[in-house]
């Protein structure tokens, strides 16, 4: 039992590792994870829109991207991007491994976010898209202002899970040989473990990961409850704003396909039919 405690809970090792873990490792882990998450969100939304296109030639490249990066193990993707590209002479970030680390984790995140967003958008009632188009908005504008925001709210818990995965997958960038000042949590702990043959530094790194991921989980769950509670009021308010923006008023105006002139909505149609 004493050997077990000494191997995993040697407080002198933990105290020695914590300053570097908190000042250097935590900073770089958050930097890689946050930038990768932002990359994944932006690219994921674009991929989701392409996946929902009715044109096969538009859907096919997006589907190929998602299938490839979801199918490859994360460690293979990190190695291909971080080690393969510089070896092939493609060095957009020079010799700085942090840039390659962000791109590698971001590419993986984008593939999973695309599927998450696609499922969330498809869960939005089709009438929302039809209502936006009936107000004269283009397909892309309707998706941006009406459908995508509702889809994001639908998949917030799933996105939270993906964010946590991105934070944990940032530990794989130790393969890229980070230098002093660039090391993330796992790299620092692994170096200390190899030098002392004691796993206490890894336990300390694990605690640092938990400090990040557990509060994030509870925060997103709280935001999800708040958004769901206010979802009905927000949807009605957004619909009213869109109506005012497009000048349709409460009755809803649509443009005449032949003349392009605005015509009254259902009330006017009823008057014409009665006439």
Secondary structure, DSSP 8 states (H G I E B T S, - for coil): -HHHHHHH--HHHHHHHHHHIIIIIHHHHHHHHHHHHHHHHHHHHHHHHHHT-S-HHHHHHHHHHHHHHHHS-HHHHHHIIIIIHHHTT--TTTT-HHHHHHHHHHHHHHHHHHHHHHHHHHTS-HHHHHHHHHTT--HHHHIIIIIHHHHHHHTHHHHHHHHHHHHHHGGGGGGG---TTT--HHHHHHHHHHHHT-THHHHHHHHHHHHHHHHHHHHHHHHHHHHHHTHHHHHHHHHHHHHHHTT-TTT-EEE-TTT--EEE-HHHHHHHHH-
